[in-house]
Amino acid sequence: MITGILTIAFSCFADGKNIQQKLRIEKQDDNNQILIAAGKPETKAGLLDDKWEDIDLVINTGETQLGGTLTIPNKLETSSLVIMSSGSGDQDRDETLDGFRVFKIIADHLASKGIASFRYDDRGVGTSTGNFVNSTLEDHVADLESIMDYFKSAEEHQFNEFTLFGHSQGGILAAKVAVGNEAVKKVILMGATAVPLVDVVLYQVRQEYRQTNIPKSIIEANVSAHNKLMRAIEDNRNIKEVLHEFRESTKAILYELSSTEQVADTLKIEKEATAQTNEFEIIYALPSLTSFLYYDPAKDFEKLEVPVLSLFGGLDKQVTIDQNKDRMENALLKSGTDYQLLTFDKANHLFQEAETGNREEYATREKKFVDDFLVEISQWILRTE
């Protein structure tokens, strides 16, 4: 049970696994800004012109290099480039989650409809340099803006208009970059949160323990302890006192869990509670988490002036409809922009067809999206062109 909460806290939306990729350098510009490696064209029988091309790029942002893949059809049906930003955790460009290549499948579908896209490795993953754990929200913003700047000035495959596509935490990034940016023409939010990350973390903690027989009062005390620890680390005060409260709350949870199976092992529980407290103190201090914790994405949604497509999974247990959908719609209503909210009733956070939607189920589901998911995205892009 505690392990599950650790997973939630560290990567509240989706966990990724690094995939190291090799590049063959083909061209370098005069200012050493861009390294380009040509990918082999992929022929897809029965699709648009039967061919599109994957081109691997490494973009020099000044601070880091970002590796990614431009997927471009022979015949473009839109003027904008879709740029895909992944959820939390150090993700590869395909956003590979339990073997499910989320962004790769989306990119191929878009290409089949004449829509170009670019997806990229997070810092420190694949061919991207830098340190993901120490990267902040502002770092991610800078990376996305650097990608847009590159395509605006590219000698080949130049784009001046963009559709920002964010999955999960990537939706926070997409909306933030889109506000006031004239080059952004559309925003697509896939399982994106409309509340600060701290609220999602606390919701996950509460829901995880509600699956047990632990008394509500003990659960709420633990939720409060998580909240106080995150705030104490953010404010850099009362750490010692809060850590003691967190450890005692964790002990209470562990005693309840052990009492359902056997006589509690006091020494073992003491050690486990201390270990978990130490781990959470580290996790809640990571820049890759703390920079998102208290950022409210709804404030950006209220400022959007471009069409928005927001997609929710009815069985999403990480970014739930109950916590996010109404708040997102209220923010978009306030913005006055055109928007469409779609819910796929049987979809989990990855938009696979699910039975429960629980994180542990991802690996067992078929590696494909629920019916109509891809079609709704491509049709919306073409319809709002």
N, C-alpha and C positions, 0 to 999 in steps of 0.2 A: 504493500500500500504506500509506504513512504517513498519507495522508488518511483512510483507513478507520479507522486506529487513533485518530486525532483525533476522529472521529465517535463512536467507542465511548467514549472517555474523557469527552467532554463530555456525551453523552446516552446513557448506557450501555444503556438499555432501549428507548427509542423517541423519535424526533424528531417534533416537531409544528410546524405552520405557523400563525402567527397569523391569525385572521379577525376583522376589525373589524366589530362589530355595532351597529346603531342601536336606541335605545330611545325609545318615546314615553311620557313620564311621565304616569301616570293618577292616582296617589294617593300622598300622603306622610303619615306618621303625625305625631302631635302632638310627638313628641320628635325629629323629623327622623332617625329611625333607619332606616326602610325606604322605598325608592322602588320602586314597582311599575309595570310596564308590561304591559298586557294583550295577550296574543297572540291571534290568531284561532284558533278551534277548527279542528282538522283532522279531516275526515271520512274514515274508513277503511272502505271497503265490506267486508262480510263479517266484521268483527271485533266485539268486545264492544260492544253498543249502537251500533255503527257510528260512534262518535265518542269522541275524547278531546281534551283541550285542552293547548296549550303556553302557559305563562304566563312571560314574561320578568321577572326580578327583579334588583334591585340591593340588596344587603344591606350596610349600614354596620357594619363591625366595630369602629369606633373609630379604628383605625390606617389601614385601607384600606376600599375598597368592592369587593365581590365581585359580579360579574354572573353570572347563571346562568339556567337554564330549568327550571321545574317542569312536568313532564309528568304530567297527572292524568286518569284515565279517568272517565267519567260514573258508573260503578259500581265502587266499590272492593271488592276481594276480600281485602285484607289491611289490617291496622291500622298497619303500619310503612311508612316512607318509605325508599326506596333512595337513598342519596347516593353518587354516583360520583366517585372521585378518580383523576386521570390519572397516567400515568407521568412519567419525567423529561423535562426540556426544557419550554419555555414552551408549554403546550397551551391550545387553545381548549376551550370547554365540550363540544363534540362529540368531542373528542380526534381531530381530523381528521389522518390520517396518510396522506400520498401520495394524497389524495382520498378515502380510506376514512373515513367518519364513524362511528367505532367506537361512541361512547356514544349518538349519535343513534339508530342502528339498535337498540341494546339498549333504549333508553328506549321507542321505539315498540313493540317486541315486548312489553315488560313491561306497557305500557298496554293492549295488546290482550288481556292476561290479567287485567286488573283491578288491576295493581300500579303505584303512583305512584312517580315517581323525580325526583331533582334532580341536575343536572350543572352545573358552573360553570367559568368561565374562570380560569386561573391568574393570579396577580398580574402586572399590566402587560400583560395580553392582553385583547382584546375590550373589554368594559365594566368590567373589573376594573382598579383602580388599584394603585399600588405598583411595586416593582422586583423582578422575578423573580430576576435574577442574584444579588442580595444577600439573597434570602429563604432562611431556614434551615429545617431540619426542624421546629423549634419554631414557626416562623411558619406553616408548613402545618398543624400541629396546631391552632394558635389559629384559623386560618381555618375548619377543619372544625368545630371546637367552636362557633364563632360561628354557622355555618349551622344547626347543631342547635338552638342557643338561640333563633334566630329562629323556627323552625318550632314550637317548644314554646309560644311566646307569640303566634303569628300570629293575627290576628282571623279570617282566612279561610284554609281549608286548613291547619288546625293538626294537627301530628303530635307525639306524645310518645314514639314508638318508632321505631327506625331500623335499617336494614340497611346496613352500610358495605361498599361495593363498591370495591375497589382494583385497578387494573391496573398491573402491573409495580411501579415504585417506589411507586405509590399503595397497594399492598398493605402496605408498611411503615407508611404513615400510618394505614390502616384498622385494623390490628392494635394499633398504639400507642394510638390514641384509644379503642378498644373495651375495653382492659384496665381493669377496675374501674368502667366507666361503665354504670350501670343502664339508661340509655335505649337502649343498643345491644343489640339482640336477636339479630342474626345478622351474620356476616362472610363476604364472598365475595372470594376472592383469584384474580385472573385473571393468570396468568403472573407470579406474585409471587416474589421472591427470598427464600430462607431463610438466606442468608449475608450478611455485611457487603458493602457495595458495593465495597470495595477488592478483595475476592476475585473479584467478577464482572469488574472492570476487568482484573485480571491474567490471568484465564482468557481473556478476549476477546483480549488482546494475544498470548498464547501461541497460541491457535487461529488467529488471523489469519496468523501467520507460518508455522505448520505446513502451510499450503497451498502453501508455496514449497519450494525445495530448500536453504534456509538450514540449515547445521548446527545440531543441537540445542543445542550448547554456546553458540553465539552468540545463539540465541533466548532461552535461559535467562538469559544475562547481561543481555539487554535487559529481560526481565521483572523481574529483580532491580533494574535501574536505575529502572524505573517505580516499583517498590515503595519503594525508598529515597527517591526524590524526593517521593512523596506523604507519607511519614513525616517527612522533613526539613521540609517545609512545615508539616505539622501541629504538629511540635515547635518550629519556628522555630529550627533550629540546623543547622550543617554544610551550609548551602545551597550555598556556593561549591564546596566539594569534591564534593558530590553532583551538582551541575550539570555539572561537568567529566566525571564518570563517565558521566552520562546522554548527554552529547554524544559521547563516545568510543564508547559502545555503539551509538548511532544511526548513527554513521559506519560501524561494522562491518556493520550491517544494510544500509545503502545500498551499500556496496562489494559485498556479496554479491548484492544485487538487480541492480546494474549489470553485474556480471561475467557474468551469464547472457545479456546482450544485446550488450554492446560493451565496449571498453576503458574502464575507469573514468575519469571526469573528476574528478580530485582536487579542483580548485578548486570545481567545482559541488557536489560532495558536502560539502565543508567548509561552504559557505554554507547548504546544505539542512539539515545537521545542526544548525548554530547556530540557524537559523530554527525548526526543530522543537523544539529545547530551550527556546527563549524562549516558544514557544506553550504548551508543556506546563507551564512554570513558572506561567503565567497561569491556565491551565485548572484545574490542581490546587489553586489557591488560591481559586477561586470559592466563596463561602459556600453557593451552591445545590448544590455538589458535596461540599465538605468536611464539611458537617454530617451527611451520610449515610454517608461513607466507612467509618467505624469503628463505626457503629451496627449492632448484631446483632438482626435482627428475630425470630430464633428464641426469644430470651428473652421476647418478648411473646407469641409463639405458645404458649409453655409456660404462660402465665397466663390464657389465654382461657377463659371459662366459658360461652360461647354457641356455638350450632351454627356450624360452619365448612364452607364449600364451597370447595375449592381446585382450580383448573383448570390443566392443563399442556398445552403443545403438544409433540407428539413430535418436531417439526422445529424447535422454538424454538432459535435459535442465540444468543439474548441471555440468556435465563434458562433454562438447560438442565436437563433432567430429571436428568442425571448429577450435577450439582452441587447441586441443590436439593430434589428430591422426597423422598429418604430423610430428609434433615435436617428437612424440614418435618413429615413424618409422625412422626418420633421426638419432635419438640417437641409436636405435638398429642396424641400418646399420653401424654406426661408431664402434659399439662394435664388429661386425663380428660374432656374435652368430647366431644360428638358431632361427628364430622367425616366428610366424604366427599371423597376425592381422585379426580379424573377426568382421564384422559389422552386427548387427541384425536391419534391417531397421525400424521395427515397435516397437522397445523396448525403454522403458524409463530407468532411472538410476538404477532401480531395476531389469531390464530386464523382466518386465511384458509387455504384448502387450498393447500398449497405443494408445490414440487418439491424444493427444496434447503433452504428456510427462511432463506437468507441475506438480510441487510438490503436488498441491491440488488434483490431480487426483489419486494419489497412492492408497488411501483408497477405491476408487470406482472400482478399477480394480480387476479382478479375481486373487486369490492368487496362481498363478502359473507362470512359466517362459514361454517365447515365445518358439515356436516350435524349436526343435533341439539344444537349448541352452545347456541343460544338456548333451546330447549325444556328442556334439562337445567337451566338457570338458573331459569327461571320455575317449573318443576315443583318444584324443590327449595325455592324460597321458599314456595310454596303448601303444600307437604308439611310444612314445619317451622313453619308459622304457629301 
